[in-house]
Amino acid sequence: MEEQKNEETNWLSKEVEKLKETSFDGERLPALKLEENKITEIVVDASKEFDSWKDTESNAVKKLVPVSVGEEKFIWWLNVRNPIYSQMIEKLQTKQTKFKILQTGTQNKTRYALVE
């Protein structure tokens, strides 16, 4: 019986550690939702480093990019392996903060493109 309690406690301790790894303490904003085959103009707030979130199941690292669409603020959860992330970072270095984004596909077939 004691051994079972220890296993249960160990499991719970491990789960607490996982929760700490994936917790988020930044500003709570709604996620940016783009429409398929529609160009959306966003303004990226690059005034501070983007927060990160690691999906422990898929080992994907996502950056939480604060953006505005018109007057509304959102967080764009963007995988760092997505080509648009590196393109956007390069343009942010040149002080460009306005972008036109085109989304094609949905779910795991989602692709983004910068529209010039």
Secondary structure, DSSP 8 states (H G I E B T S, - for coil): -HHHHHHHHHHHHHHHHHHHHH---S----B----BT-EEEEEE--SS--EEEEETTTTEEEEEEEEEETTEEEEEEEETTSHHHHHHHHHHHTT--EEEEEEES-GGG-EEEEE-
